[in-house]
Amino acid sequence: MVRVSGVPYEVTLEKSEESTQSLSKIQSPCVNICQVFQGTHFCKGCGRSVMEIELWEGYSDPMKAAIIDKSKTRLEVLHGKV
């Protein structure tokens, strides 16, 4: 169900085999520990911000690599290892 200008209507999309495969060479760093550190907006499992998680599929590979690097540092800081 999709809403356009407040009017609901149904849309059926057929996915081709090609469209279901990610063109990105960098996969999500999600480790299925989807909880946010108290008082932050960073995931306890992967270290990404909620916004980075939501927008992940739209990022270029260089941006994904930069986010993964930042996330590793965030996790170390948030887990008190730095």
JOWO-V686212 format. One line per field, one symbol per residue. ss: DSSP state (a for helix, b for strand, c for the rest). burial: I if it has 16 or more other C-alpha atoms within 10 Angstrom, else O. Layout:
ss: ???
burial: ???
This chain:
ss: cbbbccbbbcccccccaaaacccccccccccccccbcccccbbcccccbaaaaaaaaaccaaaaaaaaaaaaaaaaaacccc
burial: OOOOOOOOOOOOOOOOOOOOOOOOOOOOIOOOOOOIOOOOOIIIIIIIIOOIIOOIOOOOIOOIOOIIOOIOOIIOOIOOOO
